[in-house]
Amino acid sequence: QEENFGAPSLATITEYLNKRGPTLYQDKEEVVLWMNTVGPYHNRQETYKYFSLPFCVGSKKSISHYHETLGEALQGVELEFSGLDIKFKDDVMPATYCEIDLDKEKRDAFVYAIKNHYWYQMYIDDLPIWGIVGEADENGEDYYLWTYKKLEIGFNGNRIVDVNLTSEGKVKLVPNTKIQMSYSVKWKKSDVKFEDRFDKYLDPSFFQHRIHWFSIFNSFMMVIFLVGLVSMILMRTLRKDYARYSKEEEMDDMDRDLGDEYGWKQVHGDVFRPSSHPLIFSSLVGSGCQIFAVSLIVIIVAMIEDLYTERGSMLSTAIFVYAATSPVNGYFGGSLYARQGGRRWIKQMFIGAFLIPAMVCGTAFFINFIAIYYHASRAIPFGTMVAVCCICFFVILPLNLVGTILGRNLSGQPNFPCRVNAVPRPIPEKKWFMEPAVIVCLGGILPFGSIFIEMYFIFTSFWAYKIYYVYGFMMLVLVILCIVTVCVTIVCTYFLLNAEDYRWQWTSFLSAASTAIYVYMYSFYYYFFKTKMYGLFQTSFYFGYMAVFSTALGIMCGAIGYMGTSAFVRKIYTNVKID
């Protein structure tokens, strides 16, 4: 593609592409209108290049756009130059910028787009503008294209602070005719500050609704109740247990043999036995700790910086933070594996490092095939795939290795308060509701209950057209989720150990991780009752990435639950006298 730039035009564009931060314009300086994507209104993620529809381009020379960030490339941002001549503070009277020769093929493309409620997105100075392609009459027989873009641009000083688009000029689509596309630009002075120019895109009435505040309050009540319950179990029941055990200490051997010993003290010789499949277990716990660290850091960054004002910055930040927190994964996974007497630590490190990236990349790879088949802009370019693989091998893996070595050396010694018996003790029969499988299924209900209203807001901002900006709420919900998860798993583990079943490691992990199953079930409800999505691409995108989200959330909750329970188990067995 041969490109012929006028000198000032090239300088403007290079400056535009390279400079992050506010663009300061001189009078009559070129302002670029970028066309991004077009797609069905109900399928937010199913987007195509704007010029995949037979729109015509303005007369100005084209400018090739490169993805500025990794996040943009992964999110399918496809900026192309509109060809419209717009200059700062220079009004343009209604003028034709190009003509469409409407043959049957082009008419069919437009009719298909109008039937499916296609709308497009454009950018001026990083401010998004949306417009609809056309509309059908009431009978659905005739179709009309909007041909006139009326732009109103607000400026404050030498910065653009507001853009509005009105679509006018309804023209009936008749084969073998010419359709003229026109535009006009009106500049008006605005009082909006540059820092506040994104405020009009936010929806406080939706995010700061009474329901949202009420749900947080509700969750807090649940936390107080649970913490009270756990304290009661720990204080009263454990005190009773300790009193009973110390009384048994004072009996002579004859009495003790006749007495009915029962409860969690009986399994002291097995409670610190390594879990089954320690390699997978420690990799999952390490990954969960890393996901928690990433969530915490990204939410804090989002609270300080308005990440929603830049395209793809949320995703770029998350990828960067994930790579940087890899030592956390190695440290917790590696030290746990060493404490459980694992020998194949290099294998554990590899599994820990690639568990989450493999899951995410595998899903993305599968959805990418469908995106390529659809010619959607969401198809991830090959270069971006290579970049992500390089991050995995050259950043995540070495940092994980550092973490693993530190973990093994600093906290890899199995300093348990009780000796582990050589022969495992048989597990007595117990009531059906004390079985690990039942505890696991029930464990996720309360953590899910504490977050499910927030899930609705997060889903709506991701799958519909809302910008999520209330990260303070998200932080509170994360804290509540952690407390609820730890409390629930401690109670579950206490009951399990009291039934003289010492298989608490996997039970505590899975009973917290089962939150993921409830979140995924909720995502089905959300899909069928709260959205109007359709088509193979959008459906597979939705359920694919929802599965990734739910699994990551489950692994995080599982790790939090296990860590809390591990501290609890260690504490109660430290305080009991054992022969």
PATI-602954 format. One line per 10 residues: their letters; for each residue x, y, z of C-alpha. Coordinates in nm, 4 decimals, padded with zeros to 6 digits. Layout:
A = X,Y,Z | ... $
END
This chain:
QEENFGAPSL = 00.0000,00.0000,00.0000 | 00.1646,00.3203,-00.1182 | 00.1157,00.6169,00.1079 | 00.1780,00.9775,00.0233 | 00.1865,01.2084,00.3237 | 00.2012,01.5821,00.3377 | 00.4739,01.6771,00.5863 | 00.2510,01.8291,00.8597 | 00.0041,01.5419,00.8339 | 00.2700,01.2751,00.8974 $
ATITEYLNKR = 00.4102,01.4723,01.1920 | 00.0636,01.5033,01.3450 | -00.0042,01.1328,01.3144 | 00.3327,01.0204,01.4445 | 00.2849,01.2523,01.7386 | -00.0676,01.1197,01.7865 | 00.0430,00.7569,01.7854 | 00.3534,00.7982,01.9980 | 00.2377,01.0430,02.2600 | 00.0393,00.9062,02.5513 $
GPTLYQDKEE = -00.1407,01.1716,02.7496 | -00.3384,01.4803,02.6514 | -00.3030,01.6031,02.2937 | -00.2596,01.9802,02.2740 | -00.3812,02.1210,01.9437 | -00.2860,02.4417,01.7637 | -00.5576,02.6267,01.5711 | -00.6187,02.4691,01.2271 | -00.4092,02.1642,01.3264 | -00.5293,01.8307,01.1893 $
VVLWMNTVGP = -00.7649,01.6282,01.4101 | -00.7883,01.2617,01.3172 | -01.1211,01.0787,01.3108 | -01.0398,00.7081,01.3487 | -01.2932,00.4445,01.2468 | -01.2726,00.1509,01.4869 | -01.5152,-00.1389,01.4469 | -01.8710,-00.2237,01.3475 | -02.0861,-00.5083,01.4802 | -02.4246,-00.6209,01.6145 $
YHNRQETYKY = -02.5497,-00.4173,01.9119 | -02.6440,-00.7246,02.1186 | -02.3074,-00.8983,02.0661 | -02.0554,-00.6609,02.2142 | -01.7523,-00.8810,02.1418 | -01.8480,-00.9661,01.7814 | -01.6826,-00.6773,01.6004 | -01.5526,-00.6333,01.2465 | -01.3372,-00.3720,01.0767 | -01.5440,-00.0625,00.9948 $
FSLPFCVGSK = -01.4588,-00.0894,00.6250 | -01.5621,-00.4565,00.6098 | -01.9006,-00.2989,00.5310 | -01.8902,-00.1287,00.1895 | -01.8545,00.2247,00.3303 | -01.6468,00.4627,00.1255 | -01.3404,00.6490,00.2498 | -01.2836,01.0258,00.2524 | -01.0475,01.1873,00.0057 | -00.7564,01.2447,00.2451 $
KSISHYHETL = -00.4679,01.0017,00.2150 | -00.4893,00.6968,00.4378 | -00.2774,00.6432,00.7464 | -00.1890,00.2911,00.8578 | -00.2506,00.2309,01.2266 | -00.0435,00.0072,01.4471 | -00.1735,-00.1311,01.7754 | -00.0376,00.0941,02.0438 | -00.0533,-00.1552,02.3289 | -00.0757,-00.5289,02.3846 $
GEALQGVELE = -00.4200,-00.4777,02.5422 | -00.5521,-00.3048,02.2295 | -00.4292,-00.5815,02.0022 | -00.5899,-00.8493,02.2225 | -00.9194,-00.6607,02.2460 | -00.9613,-00.6332,01.8702 | -00.9192,-00.2558,01.8359 | -00.8811,-00.1900,01.4601 | -00.8343,00.1817,01.4054 | -00.8484,00.2922,01.0402 $
FSGLDIKFKD = -00.8372,00.6465,00.9062 | -01.1771,00.7840,00.8014 | -01.0331,01.0202,00.5419 | -01.2378,01.3122,00.6778 | -01.0676,01.6509,00.6796 | -01.1135,01.7986,01.0299 | -00.9055,02.0851,01.1634 | -00.8995,02.2202,01.5193 | -01.1576,02.5004,01.5745 | -01.2320,02.5061,01.2002 $
DVMPATYCEI = -01.6071,02.4550,01.1308 | -01.6983,02.2462,00.8267 | -02.0282,02.3177,00.6518 | -02.2224,02.0084,00.5315 | -02.0065,01.8582,00.2566 | -01.9974,01.5326,00.0613 | -01.6803,01.3335,00.1299 | -01.7380,01.0287,-00.0921 | -01.9918,00.8254,-00.2929 | -02.0995,00.4616,-00.2652 $
DLDKEKRDAF = -02.1849,00.2800,-00.5903 | -02.4597,00.0606,-00.4531 | -02.4691,-00.2651,-00.6499 | -02.6741,-00.5654,-00.5310 | -02.3861,-00.7171,-00.3325 | -02.3215,-00.3954,-00.1383 | -02.6937,-00.3459,-00.0761 | -02.7179,-00.7018,00.0665 | -02.4252,-00.6292,00.3014 | -02.5937,-00.3127,00.4318 $
VYAIKNHYWY = -02.9344,-00.4840,00.4640 | -02.7764,-00.7668,00.6670 | -02.6064,-00.5100,00.8922 | -02.9283,-00.3118,00.9447 | -03.1308,-00.6287,01.0177 | -02.8789,-00.7229,01.2886 | -02.8746,-00.3718,01.4418 | -02.5118,-00.3054,01.3488 | -02.3525,00.0036,01.4962 | -02.0031,00.1403,01.4690 $
QMYIDDLPIW = -01.7498,00.3064,01.6946 | -01.5153,00.5922,01.6091 | -01.2519,00.7850,01.8033 | -01.1527,01.1489,01.8069 | -00.8588,01.2212,02.0382 | -00.9234,00.8928,02.2260 | -01.2892,00.9849,02.2942 | -01.5264,00.7124,02.1720 | -01.8293,00.7999,01.9552 | -02.0993,00.5536,01.8545 $
GIVGEADENG = -02.3360,00.5674,01.5615 | -02.5939,00.3330,01.4071 | -02.5568,00.2077,01.0484 | -02.9204,00.2412,00.9433 | -03.2745,00.1353,01.0165 | -03.5632,-00.0597,00.8636 | -03.9197,00.0648,00.8229 | -04.1969,-00.0852,01.0350 | -04.2843,-00.3591,00.7835 | -03.9203,-00.4610,00.7504 $
EDYYLWTYKK = -03.9389,-00.4282,00.3701 | -03.7422,-00.1105,00.3042 | -03.4026,-00.0381,00.4546 | -03.2458,00.3022,00.5079 | -02.8841,00.4086,00.5521 | -02.7796,00.7103,00.7604 | -02.5550,00.9086,00.5255 | -02.4835,01.2338,00.7126 | -02.2508,01.2507,01.0140 | -02.3066,01.5694,01.2114 $
LEIGFNGNRI = -02.0157,01.6143,01.4524 | -02.0180,01.8596,01.7405 | -01.6794,01.8899,01.9096 | -01.6334,02.0714,02.2406 | -01.2972,02.2294,02.3207 | -01.1553,02.3792,02.6384 | -00.8431,02.5843,02.5657 | -00.6394,02.3814,02.3175 | -00.7764,02.0402,02.4163 | -01.0753,01.8398,02.2952 $
VDVNLTSEGK = -01.3106,01.7600,02.5849 | -01.6378,01.6486,02.4253 | -01.7583,01.4885,02.1014 | -02.1171,01.4263,01.9899 | -02.2381,01.2575,01.6742 | -02.5851,01.2942,01.5234 | -02.6728,01.0623,01.2351 | -02.9031,01.2195,00.9773 | -02.9784,01.1948,00.6062 | -03.1871,00.8780,00.5824 $
VKLVPNTKIQ = -03.1496,00.7309,00.2311 | -03.3411,00.4264,00.1042 | -03.1185,00.1418,-00.0177 | -03.2011,00.0834,-00.3851 | -02.9651,-00.1316,-00.5991 | -02.7633,00.0365,-00.8763 | -02.7820,00.3881,-00.7356 | -02.5186,00.6225,-00.5980 | -02.5328,00.7200,-00.2313 | -02.3506,01.0353,-00.1224 $
MSYSVKWKKS = -02.1924,01.0298,00.2242 | -02.1573,01.3718,00.3883 | -02.0396,01.5274,00.7142 | -02.0231,01.8566,00.8985 | -01.8179,01.9720,01.1974 | -01.9191,02.2366,01.4495 | -01.6747,02.3462,01.7202 | -01.8084,02.4887,02.0447 | -01.6420,02.6153,02.3597 | -01.6992,02.3865,02.6598 $
DVKFEDRFDK = -01.6533,02.4244,03.0351 | -01.5745,02.0549,03.0850 | -01.2283,02.0047,03.2349 | -00.9936,01.7757,03.0397 | -00.9653,01.5425,03.3432 | -01.3471,01.5065,03.3586 | -01.4124,01.4488,02.9905 | -01.4885,01.0786,03.0412 | -01.7497,01.1443,03.3104 | -02.0344,01.1581,03.0600 $
YLDPSFFQHR = -01.9643,00.7949,02.9632 | -02.0031,00.6735,03.3223 | -02.3399,00.5708,03.4607 | -02.3656,00.6605,03.8316 | -02.7395,00.5846,03.8437 | -02.6567,00.2227,03.7487 | -02.3400,00.1613,03.9539 | -02.4298,00.3644,04.2619 | -02.7838,00.2342,04.2789 | -02.9311,00.1649,04.6234 $
IHWFSIFNSF = -02.9186,-00.2097,04.5444 | -02.5405,-00.1868,04.5104 | -02.5013,-00.0199,04.8509 | -02.7528,-00.2594,05.0031 | -02.5676,-00.5657,04.8695 | -02.2405,-00.4452,05.0244 | -02.4182,-00.3829,05.3567 | -02.5803,-00.7268,05.3328 | -02.2426,-00.8921,05.2736 | -02.0965,-00.7066,05.5724 $
MMVIFLVGLV = -02.3746,-00.8409,05.7936 | -02.2925,-01.1903,05.6674 | -01.9234,-01.1361,05.7472 | -02.0033,-01.0259,06.1037 | -02.2306,-01.3293,06.1478 | -01.9693,-01.5709,06.0103 | -01.6805,-01.4235,06.2068 | -01.8999,-01.4491,06.5179 | -01.9835,-01.8103,06.4369 | -01.6188,-01.9034,06.3802 $
SMILMRTLRK = -01.5082,-01.7248,06.6990 | -01.7799,-01.9067,06.8917 | -01.6721,-02.2435,06.7522 | -01.3081,-02.1681,06.8194 | -01.3523,-02.0159,07.1636 | -01.6276,-02.2289,07.3185 | -01.5921,-02.5620,07.1448 | -01.2144,-02.5649,07.1404 | -01.2028,-02.4581,07.5047 | -01.4309,-02.7515,07.5869 $
DYARYSKEEE = -01.2147,-02.9814,07.3766 | -00.8960,-02.8621,07.5458 | -01.0578,-02.9043,07.8911 | -01.1682,-03.2575,07.8002 | -00.8271,-03.3491,07.6612 | -00.6393,-03.2109,07.9638 | -00.8779,-03.4018,08.1927 | -00.7956,-03.7160,07.9971 | -00.4256,-03.6399,08.0507 | -00.4808,-03.6603,08.4275 $
MDDMDRDLGD = -00.6563,-03.9999,08.4153 | -00.4504,-04.3100,08.4543 | -00.4062,-04.5463,08.1602 | -00.6811,-04.7847,08.2776 | -00.9455,-04.5096,08.2846 | -00.8310,-04.3745,07.9540 | -00.8752,-04.7104,07.7845 | -01.2299,-04.7349,07.9203 | -01.3100,-04.3691,07.8318 | -01.4581,-04.2897,07.4923 $
EYGWKQVHGD = -01.1957,-04.0805,07.3218 | -01.3222,-03.9006,07.0164 | -01.2750,-03.5764,06.8216 | -01.0015,-03.3986,06.6348 | -00.7206,-03.4836,06.8775 | -00.7394,-03.8462,06.7663 | -00.6036,-03.7642,06.4205 | -00.2999,-03.5672,06.5463 | -00.0682,-03.8317,06.4021 | -00.2188,-03.7978,06.0524 $
VFRPSSHPLI = -00.3361,-03.4400,06.0213 | -00.0031,-03.3193,05.8802 | 00.0317,-03.6132,05.6406 | 00.1062,-03.4823,05.2860 | -00.2039,-03.4382,05.0711 | -00.2696,-03.6794,04.7856 | -00.1197,-03.5509,04.4558 | 00.1011,-03.2916,04.6294 | 00.2469,-03.1713,04.2983 | -00.0878,-03.0570,04.1532 $
FSSLVGSGCQ = -00.2062,-02.9345,04.4935 | 00.0911,-02.7073,04.5577 | 00.0787,-02.5739,04.1980 | -00.2883,-02.4819,04.2431 | -00.2244,-02.3103,04.5779 | 00.0710,-02.1151,04.4329 | -00.1362,-02.0048,04.1312 | -00.4236,-01.9044,04.3605 | -00.1930,-01.6852,04.5709 | -00.0669,-01.5206,04.2527 $
IFAVSLIVII = -00.4209,-01.4525,04.1227 | -00.5055,-01.2952,04.4580 | -00.1953,-01.0726,04.4405 | -00.2818,-00.9691,04.0824 | -00.6453,-00.8892,04.1748 | -00.5359,-00.6813,04.4717 | -00.2713,-00.4818,04.2815 | -00.4854,-00.4228,03.9702 | -00.7821,-00.3014,04.1795 | -00.5548,-00.0636,04.3746 $
VAMIEDLYTE = -00.4016,00.0696,04.0494 | -00.7522,00.1105,03.9006 | -00.8637,00.3020,04.2124 | -00.5692,00.5433,04.1816 | -00.5530,00.5732,03.8005 | -00.8615,00.5971,03.5774 | -00.7706,00.2978,03.3612 | -01.0992,00.3168,03.1678 | -00.9893,00.6354,02.9870 | -00.7364,00.4504,02.7695 $
RGSMLSTAIF = -00.8197,00.1714,02.5291 | -00.6974,-00.1691,02.6436 | -00.5060,-00.0302,02.9440 | -00.6893,-00.2530,03.1941 | -00.5838,-00.5685,03.0075 | -00.2262,-00.4449,02.9548 | -00.1977,-00.3639,03.3275 | -00.3334,-00.7064,03.4275 | -00.0854,-00.8890,03.1979 | 00.2072,-00.6808,03.3247 $
VYAATSPVNG = 00.1124,-00.7311,03.6918 | 00.0570,-01.1055,03.6365 | 00.4053,-01.1430,03.4901 | 00.5614,-00.9317,03.7671 | 00.3954,-01.1285,04.0500 | 00.5228,-01.4669,03.9272 | 00.7648,-01.5005,04.2247 | 00.4579,-01.5110,04.4536 | 00.3403,-01.8234,04.2704 | 00.6838,-01.9854,04.2904 $
YFGGSLYARQ = 00.7318,-01.8967,04.6579 | 00.4023,-02.0342,04.7912 | 00.3833,-02.3319,04.5520 | 00.7491,-02.4289,04.5929 | 00.7568,-02.3995,04.9730 | 00.4332,-02.5983,05.0134 | 00.5648,-02.8732,04.7829 | 00.8910,-02.8891,04.9798 | 00.7023,-02.9101,05.3141 | 00.4982,-03.1974,05.1760 $
GGRRWIKQMF = 00.8176,-03.3842,05.0977 | 00.7987,-03.3436,04.7194 | 01.1097,-03.4380,04.5242 | 01.0297,-03.3304,04.1658 | 01.0404,-02.9566,04.2327 | 01.1372,-02.8545,03.8777 | 00.8284,-03.0275,03.7389 | 00.6166,-02.8554,04.0057 | 00.7654,-02.5187,03.9104 | 00.6809,-02.5688,03.5406 $
IGAFLIPAMV = 00.3244,-02.6801,03.6179 | 00.2771,-02.3885,03.8607 | 00.4146,-02.1344,03.6115 | 00.2094,-02.2491,03.3126 | -00.1166,-02.3591,03.4771 | -00.3037,-02.0276,03.4350 | -00.1335,-01.9090,03.1107 | -00.2054,-02.2488,02.9484 | -00.5720,-02.2293,03.0499 | -00.6150,-01.8719,02.9230 $
CGTAFFINFI = -00.4136,-01.9214,02.6026 | -00.5886,-02.2533,02.5293 | -00.9308,-02.0874,02.5503 | -00.8134,-01.7851,02.3490 | -00.6662,-02.0156,02.0832 | -00.9955,-02.2041,02.0466 | -01.2018,-01.8818,02.0249 | -00.9442,-01.7382,01.7833 | -01.0246,-02.0103,01.5281 | -01.3895,-01.9047,01.5335 $
AIYYHASRAI = -01.2895,-01.5344,01.5127 | -01.0720,-01.6051,01.2065 | -01.3592,-01.7998,01.0470 | -01.5893,-01.5004,01.1086 | -01.3199,-01.2503,00.9878 | -01.3828,-01.0688,01.3171 | -01.1495,-00.7977,01.4465 | -01.1166,-01.0029,01.7669 | -00.8896,-01.2493,01.5835 | -00.5573,-01.2127,01.7650 $
PFGTMVAVCC = -00.2693,-01.1241,01.5286 | 00.0193,-01.3716,01.5066 | 00.2690,-01.1122,01.6349 | 00.0623,-01.0610,01.9500 | 00.0513,-01.4376,02.0103 | 00.4306,-01.4522,01.9823 | 00.4599,-01.1584,02.2271 | 00.2386,-01.3368,02.4833 | 00.4419,-01.6599,02.4468 | 00.7645,-01.4622,02.4972 $
ICFFVILPLN = 00.6240,-01.3110,02.8178 | 00.5426,-01.6642,02.9409 | 00.8857,-01.8112,02.8671 | 01.1191,-01.5165,02.9278 | 00.9458,-01.3321,03.2127 | 00.6999,-01.5565,03.3984 | 00.9164,-01.8723,03.4035 | 01.2447,-01.7163,03.5306 | 01.0609,-01.5132,03.7976 | 00.8770,-01.8281,03.9022 $
LVGTILGRNL = 01.2102,-02.0081,03.9356 | 01.3401,-01.7300,04.1636 | 01.0262,-01.7572,04.3776 | 01.0481,-02.1368,04.3975 | 01.4130,-02.1334,04.5100 | 01.3362,-01.8684,04.7747 | 01.0302,-02.0618,04.8939 | 01.2148,-02.3930,04.9213 | 01.5039,-02.2401,05.1137 | 01.3169,-01.9966,05.3390 $
SGQPNFPCRV = 01.0050,-02.1919,05.4352 | 01.0413,-02.5407,05.2903 | 01.1171,-02.7241,05.6180 | 00.8250,-02.9331,05.7506 | 00.8135,-02.7874,06.1032 | 00.4793,-02.9400,06.2042 | 00.3637,-02.9241,06.5689 | 00.2820,-03.2995,06.5663 | 00.4767,-03.6010,06.4439 | 00.3247,-03.7871,06.1479 $
NAVPRPIPEK = 00.2564,-04.1560,06.2216 | 00.4186,-04.4154,05.9976 | 00.0890,-04.5991,05.9359 | -00.2204,-04.3994,05.8288 | -00.5091,-04.4335,06.0707 | -00.8315,-04.5818,05.9254 | -01.1066,-04.3205,05.8738 | -01.4218,-04.4167,06.0685 | -01.7646,-04.4118,05.9045 | -01.9558,-04.0891,05.9522 $
KWFMEPAVIV = -02.2900,-03.9296,05.8662 | -02.3453,-03.8556,05.4958 | -02.3341,-03.4774,05.5433 | -01.9845,-03.5034,05.6945 | -01.8429,-03.6630,05.3779 | -01.5799,-03.4447,05.2042 | -01.7817,-03.4457,04.8773 | -02.0872,-03.2934,05.0507 | -01.8757,-03.0377,05.2393 | -01.7112,-02.9368,04.9109 $
CLGGILPFGS = -02.0463,-02.8783,04.7377 | -02.1909,-02.6743,05.0235 | -01.8727,-02.4749,05.0939 | -01.9084,-02.2435,04.7941 | -02.2637,-02.1230,04.8632 | -02.1827,-01.8516,05.1207 | -01.8790,-01.7044,04.9372 | -02.0900,-01.6923,04.6185 | -02.3730,-01.5263,04.8116 | -02.1357,-01.2535,04.9265 $
IFIEMYFIFT = -02.0261,-01.1609,04.5710 | -02.3106,-01.2408,04.3373 | -02.4633,-00.8882,04.3236 | -02.1189,-00.7495,04.2397 | -02.0906,-01.0200,03.9711 | -02.3976,-00.8687,03.8033 | -02.2310,-00.5248,03.7851 | -01.8994,-00.6686,03.6624 | -02.0694,-00.8867,03.3983 | -02.2805,-00.5946,03.2770 $
SFWAYKIYYV = -01.9768,-00.3714,03.2354 | -01.7907,-00.6434,03.0429 | -02.0691,-00.7900,02.8273 | -02.2824,-00.4754,02.7837 | -02.1930,-00.1149,02.7181 | -02.1155,00.0135,03.0675 | -01.7774,00.1380,03.1912 | -01.6952,-00.0122,03.5319 | -01.5424,00.2536,03.7513 | -01.6469,00.1788,04.1127 $
YGFMMLVLVI = -01.3274,-00.0076,04.2070 | -01.3740,00.0856,04.5737 | -01.6794,-00.1421,04.5738 | -01.4751,-00.4163,04.4098 | -01.2046,-00.3835,04.6750 | -01.4621,-00.4169,04.9546 | -01.6141,-00.7208,04.7861 | -01.2699,-00.8841,04.7511 | -01.2027,-00.8317,05.1231 | -01.5483,-00.9668,05.2142 $
LCIVTVCVTI = -01.4961,-01.2681,04.9855 | -01.1627,-01.3494,05.1552 | -01.3076,-01.3284,05.5079 | -01.6179,-01.5336,05.4201 | -01.4089,-01.7967,05.2377 | -01.1648,-01.8391,05.5279 | -01.4470,-01.8565,05.7858 | -01.6436,-02.1149,05.5866 | -01.3430,-02.3401,05.5227 | -01.2361,-02.3256,05.8894 $
VCTYFLLNAE = -01.5839,-02.4357,06.0015 | -01.5926,-02.7123,05.7369 | -01.2462,-02.8334,05.8387 | -01.3333,-02.8310,06.2089 | -01.6349,-03.0561,06.1460 | -01.4285,-03.2842,05.9216 | -01.1488,-03.3256,06.1794 | -01.4031,-03.3792,06.4554 | -01.5390,-03.6690,06.2522 | -01.1789,-03.8026,06.2679 $
DYRWQWTSFL = -01.1216,-03.7505,05.8952 | -00.7770,-03.6005,05.8383 | -00.8104,-03.5375,05.4605 | -00.8530,-03.1648,05.5214 | -00.6113,-03.0181,05.2639 | -00.8037,-03.0935,04.9461 | -01.1367,-03.0505,05.1283 | -01.0485,-02.6991,05.2447 | -00.9188,-02.6057,04.8978 | -01.2135,-02.7504,04.7049 $
SAASTAIYVY = -01.4879,-02.6337,04.9424 | -01.3685,-02.2765,04.8816 | -01.3038,-02.3358,04.5102 | -01.6586,-02.4642,04.4569 | -01.7600,-02.0947,04.4503 | -01.6481,-02.1168,04.0850 | -01.9215,-02.3704,04.0048 | -02.1896,-02.1359,04.1402 | -02.0440,-01.8378,03.9506 | -02.0432,-02.0384,03.6255 $
MYSFYYYFFK = -02.4022,-02.1503,03.6878 | -02.4948,-01.7850,03.7450 | -02.3288,-01.6949,03.4139 | -02.5774,-01.9274,03.2356 | -02.8668,-01.7464,03.4041 | -02.7125,-01.4110,03.3054 | -02.6694,-01.5183,02.9416 | -03.0268,-01.6382,02.8948 | -03.2150,-01.3802,03.1008 | -03.0057,-01.0608,03.1017 $
TKMYGLFQTS = -02.8557,-01.0454,02.7513 | -02.9771,-01.0866,02.3947 | -02.6592,-01.2445,02.2598 | -02.6803,-01.4838,01.9666 | -02.4553,-01.6598,01.7165 | -02.1714,-01.9120,01.7502 | -01.8911,-01.6562,01.7899 | -02.0464,-01.4499,02.0698 | -02.1776,-01.7578,02.2552 | -01.8438,-01.9421,02.2472 $
FYFGYMAVFS = -01.6647,-01.6192,02.3444 | -01.9011,-01.5711,02.6384 | -01.8935,-01.9252,02.7774 | -01.5228,-01.9745,02.6995 | -01.4045,-01.6678,02.8871 | -01.6646,-01.7138,03.1622 | -01.5141,-02.0597,03.2230 | -01.1660,-01.9032,03.2462 | -01.2919,-01.6320,03.4834 | -01.4778,-01.8814,03.7050 $
TALGIMCGAI = -01.1819,-02.1226,03.7199 | -00.9377,-01.8441,03.8095 | -01.1769,-01.7189,04.0774 | -01.2137,-02.0759,04.2106 | -00.8360,-02.1321,04.2276 | -00.7961,-01.7982,04.4087 | -01.0715,-01.8778,04.6622 | -00.9295,-02.2287,04.7112 | -00.5824,-02.0928,04.7889 | -00.7255,-01.8333,05.0311 $
GYMGTSAFVR = -00.9365,-02.1023,05.2029 | -00.6427,-02.3423,05.2297 | -00.4058,-02.0767,05.3680 | -00.6540,-01.9723,05.6379 | -00.7372,-02.3292,05.7333 | -00.3720,-02.4298,05.7398 | -00.3005,-02.1576,05.9977 | -00.6051,-02.2705,06.2011 | -00.5062,-02.6405,06.2009 | -00.1488,-02.5592,06.2976 $
KIYTNVKID = -00.2757,-02.3379,06.5810 | -00.5126,-02.5925,06.7389 | -00.2592,-02.8761,06.7295 | 00.0143,-02.6528,06.8762 | -00.1978,-02.5874,07.1858 | -00.2919,-02.9484,07.2625 | -00.0655,-03.1700,07.4726 | 00.0343,-03.4816,07.2843 | 00.2258,-03.7752,07.4307 $
END
